[in-house]
Amino acid sequence: MLKAIEPAKRLRLVMLDACRDNPFAKTMKRTVASRSIGRGLAKIEPTVSDTLIAFAAKAGSVALDGDNSNSPFTTALLEHIATPGVDLRIAFGRVRDSVLTTTDRKQEPYVYGSLGGNTVAIVDAPAATAKVAAGAPPAAQVASTDPTAGPRAITVAPAPAPSSNEIAEAWRAVSTTTSPTVLEAFVRRFGDSIYGDLARARLQDLKASETKIAAKPDERSLHPAPNVTAPVASSSPAVATAAANGYLGCFRDQGKRDLDGYTFYDGKMTTQLCVSTCRDKGFSHAGTQYAGHCFCGNKYGSAGTATNCDTKCTGNRDEICGGTWANSIYKVN
């Protein structure tokens, strides 16, 4: 990724919303004794100037998925990163504070790299705001020191129009975003350019996509009662009976979660804990994933089936709780 962004001139920015622990570290150390095994994504100091690398969590720790469709880190990014006129370093500081608060101080984002002394913002401040922030004009200073003087009009010179290269750079930074907020901010700033038209078209596509997802038919028409065997790691009759109750199969997950109603992590996760929680929350389906995660929702299967539901549950090693980006899906009775 660092190699790919080297041609950029004003700013090189990488944001990684991923865990920084290595869940296979212990196994790898046992099987590859002659090599040093790290704990995951480690600290990276950029070798090129004007580069920032933002991690969702500090080295060796987990980035939480959160209870909503976006993770705490992504939610904070969408809220702060495109604030007009706010320097990226301040924006990432606000992202850090927001994530610490949301996760009860369990997750702390980290940023590596450095920028120069000028303000570097994803979205520039409005012209009038930038002018006033730089210093009040002389008329305002005289009015504040001379109580006998009447009010004077303050004239703010319009900011120079951005160059075509600056607009093109800004568009490259946001062209792949899925955030309507970021695109709307771009349209407000560069709406008169050809890239403004592209941003408006992408906004329409995103809204059309959201409408299409909302209008999808009930999952029962997509997945008629499958006849599958629940994933179990042992032949225990009690475990097999509990797991088989309502098991629908192994399905892929994605960034926009397949089951997007409610999610949580538990170090003692079992199939029954996930299913009963989703039932209590009023959802029709439950999915266990990657040993300790549970997802609830009313629709599933948008990303298709998977074959890698092979991870043992954290709370019952005789049960399978999904896999990497794969849900073991159950019908909640």
C-alpha positions in Angstrom: 0.0 0.0 0.0 2.8 2.4 0.8 4.3 1.8 -2.6 1.0 2.5 -4.3 0.6 5.9 -2.6 4.2 7.1 -3.2 3.3 9.2 -6.3 0.9 11.4 -4.3 2.4 14.9 -3.6 0.5 16.7 -0.9 -0.6 13.9 1.3 -0.2 10.1 1.6 -2.8 8.5 3.9 -3.4 4.9 4.8 -6.2 3.9 7.2 -6.4 0.3 8.4 -9.5 -0.9 10.3 -8.2 -4.3 11.3 -7.1 -6.2 14.4 -3.4 -6.0 15.2 -3.1 -9.3 17.1 -2.1 -12.6 15.5 -4.6 -15.3 16.6 -2.3 -18.0 15.3 0.8 -16.8 17.1 0.8 -19.6 19.7 0.2 -22.4 17.1 2.9 -20.9 14.7 5.4 -20.8 17.5 4.8 -24.5 18.3 5.1 -25.6 14.7 7.8 -23.2 13.5 10.2 -23.1 16.4 13.1 -21.7 14.4 11.4 -18.4 13.5 10.3 -15.4 15.4 6.5 -15.0 15.2 5.1 -11.5 15.8 1.8 -10.5 17.4 0.3 -9.0 14.2 0.4 -5.7 12.4 3.4 -3.9 14.1 4.4 -0.2 14.3 5.4 1.2 10.9 7.4 4.4 10.5 6.9 5.8 7.0 10.1 6.5 5.1 8.4 9.1 2.8 7.5 12.5 4.1 3.9 13.8 4.3 2.6 10.3 5.1 0.2 9.2 7.8 -0.7 5.6 8.7 -3.7 5.2 10.9 -4.4 1.9 12.7 -7.7 1.1 14.3 -5.9 -0.3 17.4 -2.5 -0.2 19.0 0.0 -3.0 18.2 -0.9 -6.4 19.5 -4.6 -5.6 20.3 -8.0 -6.3 18.8 -10.1 -3.9 16.7 -13.7 -4.4 17.9 -16.6 -4.8 15.4 -19.1 -2.8 17.6 -22.8 -3.1 17.8 -23.7 -1.3 14.6 -23.2 -1.8 10.8 -19.8 0.0 11.1 -17.0 -0.6 13.6 -16.3 2.0 16.3 -13.2 3.1 14.3 -15.0 3.5 11.0 -18.0 5.3 12.7 -15.6 7.8 14.3 -13.7 8.3 11.0 -17.0 9.1 9.2 -17.9 11.5 11.9 -14.6 13.5 12.1 -12.3 12.9 9.2 -14.1 15.1 6.7 -14.9 18.0 9.0 -14.2 21.1 6.9 -11.0 22.9 7.9 -10.0 20.5 10.6 -6.3 19.3 10.4 -6.0 15.6 10.0 -3.9 15.3 13.2 -6.7 16.9 15.1 -9.3 14.8 13.3 -7.5 11.6 14.2 -7.2 12.8 17.8 -11.0 13.2 17.9 -11.3 9.7 16.3 -9.1 8.3 19.1 -11.1 9.9 21.9 -14.4 8.8 20.3 -13.2 5.1 20.0 -11.8 5.1 23.5 -15.2 6.3 24.8 -17.3 4.0 22.6 -15.3 0.8 23.6 -14.9 1.7 27.3 -11.2 2.2 26.7 -10.7 -1.3 25.3 -9.5 0.0 21.9 -7.1 2.8 21.2 -6.3 3.9 17.6 -2.7 4.8 16.7 -1.3 7.0 14.0 2.3 6.9 12.7 4.1 9.4 10.4 4.3 13.1 10.3 3.2 16.1 8.3 4.5 19.7 7.9 3.5 22.8 9.7 0.6 23.8 7.5 -3.0 22.7 8.1 -3.8 19.5 6.2 -7.5 18.9 5.9 -9.5 16.4 3.8 -12.1 19.1 3.2 -11.0 22.8 3.2 -12.7 25.3 5.5 -15.3 27.7 3.9 -13.6 30.8 2.6 -15.2 33.2 5.1 -14.3 30.9 8.1 -10.7 30.6 6.9 -10.3 34.3 6.5 -11.7 35.2 10.0 -9.6 32.4 11.6 -6.5 33.8 10.1 -7.1 37.2 11.8 -9.8 39.8 12.0 -9.5 42.7 9.6 -8.5 46.1 10.9 -12.1 47.4 10.9 -13.0 44.8 13.5 -10.0 45.7 15.7 -10.8 49.4 15.7 -14.5 48.7 16.6 -13.4 46.6 19.5 -11.1 49.3 21.0 -13.1 52.4 20.2 -16.5 52.3 22.0 -17.6 55.6 20.4 -17.2 54.3 16.9 -20.2 52.9 15.1 -20.3 49.4 13.6 -18.2 48.9 10.6 -18.7 46.5 7.8 -16.2 43.7 7.5 -15.3 42.7 4.0 -13.9 39.2 3.6 -12.0 38.6 0.3 -13.1 35.4 -1.4 -10.5 32.6 -1.3 -8.8 31.8 -4.6 -10.4 29.0 -6.6 -8.7 25.7 -6.2 -6.6 24.5 -9.2 -7.6 21.6 -11.3 -4.7 19.6 -9.9 -5.9 20.2 -6.3 -9.5 19.2 -7.2 -8.2 16.0 -9.0 -6.1 15.1 -5.9 -9.2 15.6 -3.6 -11.3 13.4 -5.9 -8.7 10.7 -5.8 -8.8 10.7 -2.0 -12.6 10.2 -1.8 -13.5 8.5 -5.1 -13.8 5.0 -3.5 -15.6 6.1 -0.3 -18.9 4.6 0.6 -19.8 7.4 2.9 -22.5 9.8 1.6 -21.3 12.4 4.2 -17.8 12.6 2.6 -19.2 12.8 -0.9 -21.7 15.5 0.1 -18.8 17.5 1.6 -16.9 17.1 -1.7 -19.9 18.4 -3.7 -20.2 21.4 -1.5 -16.5 22.3 -2.0 -16.0 21.3 -5.6 -19.5 21.0 -7.0 -18.9 23.2 -10.0 -16.1 21.0 -11.4 -16.4 17.8 -13.5 -15.4 15.9 -10.3 -18.5 17.4 -8.6 -20.6 15.7 -11.2 -18.8 12.4 -10.6 -19.4 12.8 -6.8 -23.1 13.4 -7.4 -23.4 10.4 -9.6 -21.6 8.2 -7.0 -24.0 9.5 -4.3 -27.0 8.5 -6.5 -25.5 5.0 -6.9 -24.9 4.6 -3.2 -28.5 5.7 -2.4 -29.9 3.4 -5.1 -27.8 0.5 -3.7 -29.2 1.2 -0.2 -32.8 1.3 -1.5 -32.2 -2.0 -3.3 -30.9 -3.7 -0.2 -33.8 -2.4 1.9 -36.2 -3.8 -0.7 -34.8 -7.3 -0.8 -37.4 -10.1 -0.3 -37.6 -12.1 2.9 -34.7 -14.6 3.2 -37.1 -17.5 3.2 -37.7 -17.0 -0.5 -34.0 -17.0 -1.1 -33.2 -19.9 1.2 -35.9 -22.6 1.3 -35.5 -24.9 4.3 -32.1 -26.5 3.6 -31.3 -30.0 4.8 -27.9 -29.6 6.3 -26.0 -31.0 9.3 -24.9 -28.7 12.1 -21.1 -28.2 12.5 -19.9 -30.0 15.6 -16.4 -30.9 16.7 -17.4 -34.0 18.6 -20.0 -36.8 18.5 -21.6 -35.7 21.9 -25.4 -36.3 21.5 -26.3 -33.3 23.7 -24.0 -30.9 21.7 -25.2 -32.3 18.3 -28.8 -31.9 19.3 -28.4 -28.3 20.5 -26.3 -27.2 17.5 -28.6 -29.0 14.9 -31.6 -27.1 16.2 -32.3 -24.5 13.4 -28.8 -24.8 11.7 -29.0 -23.4 8.1 -25.4 -23.6 6.9 -22.2 -21.7 6.5 -22.4 -18.3 4.8 -19.8 -15.6 3.9 -19.7 -12.3 5.7 -18.4 -8.9 4.4 -17.7 -5.4 5.4 -21.4 -4.5 5.4 -22.3 -7.3 7.8 -24.6 -10.1 6.5 -26.4 -10.1 9.8 -26.5 -6.4 10.7 -29.0 -6.1 13.5 -26.9 -6.6 16.6 -23.4 -8.0 17.4 -21.3 -8.8 20.4 -18.2 -10.8 21.5 -17.9 -13.2 24.4 -14.9 -15.1 25.6 -17.3 -18.0 26.5 -19.3 -18.0 23.3 -21.6 -21.0 22.5 -24.2 -21.6 19.9 -26.9 -21.5 22.5 -25.7 -18.2 23.9 -25.7 -16.5 20.5 -29.1 -18.0 19.5 -30.8 -17.1 22.8 -29.4 -13.5 22.7 -30.7 -12.9 19.2 -34.0 -14.4 20.2 -34.2 -12.0 23.2 -33.3 -9.1 20.9 -36.2 -9.9 18.6 -34.3 -11.2 15.6 -35.1 -14.2 13.4 -31.5 -15.4 12.7 -28.3 -15.8 14.6 -24.7 -16.4 13.3 -21.6 -17.3 15.2 -18.2 -16.2 13.7 -14.5 -16.7 14.4 -14.9 -18.5 17.7 -16.3 -15.7 19.9 -18.4 -13.4 17.8 -22.2 -13.4 17.5 -24.3 -11.6 14.9 -28.1 -11.1 14.8 -30.4 -10.1 12.0 -33.5 -10.8 9.9 -31.8 -11.4 6.5 -28.8 -13.5 5.6 -26.9 -14.9 2.6 -26.3 -11.7 0.6 -22.6 -12.7 0.0 -23.3 -16.4 -0.7 -22.3 -19.6 1.0 -18.9 -20.4 2.5 -16.9 -23.6 3.3 -14.7 -22.4 6.1 -16.9 -22.7 9.2 -14.2 -24.6 11.1 -13.4 -22.5 14.3 -14.2 -24.0 17.7 -16.3 -21.8 20.0 -14.5 -20.0 22.9 -17.1 -21.3 25.4 -17.4 -24.9 24.1 -14.5 -26.6 22.2 -17.0 -29.3 21.1 -18.9 -26.8 19.0 -18.0 -24.9 15.8 -18.6 -21.1 15.8 -18.1 -20.0 12.2 -14.8 -19.1 10.7 -12.8 -16.2 9.3 -15.4 -13.9 7.6 -17.9 -16.9 7.8 -21.0 -17.3 9.9 -22.6 -20.5 11.1 -26.2 -19.4 10.6 -29.1 -20.6 12.8 -32.9 -20.0 12.6 -34.1 -18.6 15.9 -37.1 -20.5 17.0 
